[in-house]
Amino acid sequence: MPRISDIQLPSSVYTLYIDGSFLPPSSHPVSSMAYVWTAIDSDGFILESHYNIISSIFPSALRSEVFALLHGLDSLPPNSKITVATDCAQLLSLWSSHVNAPFIPRMLKEFNHLLWSSIRAIKSHKNLDVTLIKVPAHADDTLNKHVDVLAKAAHTDSHLSSRPSLELLAPCILQFNSLPVDMNIRKFIRDIFDAKTLLTLALLPRFNSSSSTSDIDWACTKFCLINDKQFVSHRNGRSEFCGFRIKLLLDMLPTLTTLQRRKPHLYNPSWLCLQCNSFPETLDHLWTCPYILPEFSPFNTFKILLLALQTNYLDKFLSASFLIPLLDSFAAEFMALDCWDCDPPSFSCLRLARGLILLSLTEFLGIYFSSPTIWSILDTPLHDFHFDLYVQIWLCRSIFFYHWESAQGITKKMKLSALDPSSISRTSFNIPPDSSIPSLATVFLDSWVSWVSSSIIRGGSWISHLDFWRRLTVQPLLRISFW
């Protein structure tokens, strides 16, 4: 049977003191895990102490404790009867459910199940009789203080090298990008598909044709789009609004320009916006249309709604729990962000109207607030802002457009019919078909692989590691082939 430890303790070992140490990235350049054990004989003398750092795989304080137990047990001789002393109460609870109890598939849903499977294998193969006891963490236990000091010292010992992460004794080890998957496997697979789906969304030509996507906070955008409020509204009979939000994000609303491209035989390419008759009716024009009567224009409505959204956000952030005290200039700097420039609307402003959360916004807020606080505050007002756009601008425009279509003799049956072949030659040179918009021929797979791999190495959800995408794939993205 392969071994994790290259140490062989004598049979006189009576007690093992174990401890783990974890330094999160906030207090260390990168997350760091270390473990230590000290072997004691029946007279209370130290036989040997050992400490080392652990490969950064799903880093956590608990994982360092579990690995200390694993390495200590593997260092014991066969048929040992040992007492293991630890100040981690959770370790005792998990020992009872993961080692002393029969194996159940539900264990595979737990973090560190590979480590626990290795512990079960070692205990069975060496016929160990193990008893875990709890020692107070901050009491006058000299040996517990000893292992605590060694565990902390391991982080700064330049002579140590981390243990190879693949030296596990579990019967089956699932790997991703050569990294062991030591978490809920079903959730991990779901995370992979979520990461690939988000990458596919971010690389759609509708987002890439005019500018870079690296200025969008995709994690926050995804949160605001799929939050439960949207689906609750669907069950309450507002499915049309749910569709509106998705089509707004993807630039799929049936504006006149879109219809001219899809059905050029029905919608003359020379037709302009029906409300102002001055500009093509694109998605952005929905919010900037001056209308025939300026005081009733969608543009005025949009400005009022956007400024109300700005005020709503500002009030919520001023009353929210912050990481550091807000500066006196916070409100002025917040209102000066480019996404609030609405007269005329800036490019960032129009992106925010689609539901694309700008990095400039979240990075500014990230100075003062945690990501969960930022996301939760941005979500509901943005949902309400979109609902106001839907009711006050889109529905009014759609009613007007319906009657205009009837006046033009365009029926529902005609819109469902196939393209008239005879009209293709007349219109193909005026409105470019969808194929003229660059579309991805290949997807740079390293992007989502980097997100998921980074979540394994650094911990946390994969979506919190999208900064890796901005650093790793900006240049490769420029080399993607298009047709």
Secondary structure, DSSP 8 states (H G I E B T S, - for coil): ---S------TTEEEEEEEEEEE-GGGSSS-EEEEEEEEEETTS-EEEEEEEEE--SS--HHHHHHHHHHHHHHTS-TT-EEEEEES-HHHHHHHIIIIIS---GGGGGSTTHHHHHHHHHHHHHHT-EEEEEE--TTSS-HHHHHHHHHHHHHTT-TT---B-TT----S---EETTEE--S-HHHHHHHHHHHHHHHHHHT-HHHHSSS-STTB-HHHHHHHHHSHHHHHHHHTT-HHHHHHHHHHHHT-S--HHHHHHH-TTTS-TT---TTTSSS---HHHHHH---SSGGG-HHHHHHHHHHHHHHHHHHHHHTS--SS---TTHHHHHHTSGGG-BTTB-HHHHHHHHT--BHHHHHHHHTTS-HHHHHHHHHHHHHHHHHHHIIIIIHHHHHHHHHHHHHTT--HHHHHS---HHHHHHHTTTS--GGGS--BSS--THHHHHHHHHHHHH-S-GGGGTHHHHHHSHHHHHT--B-
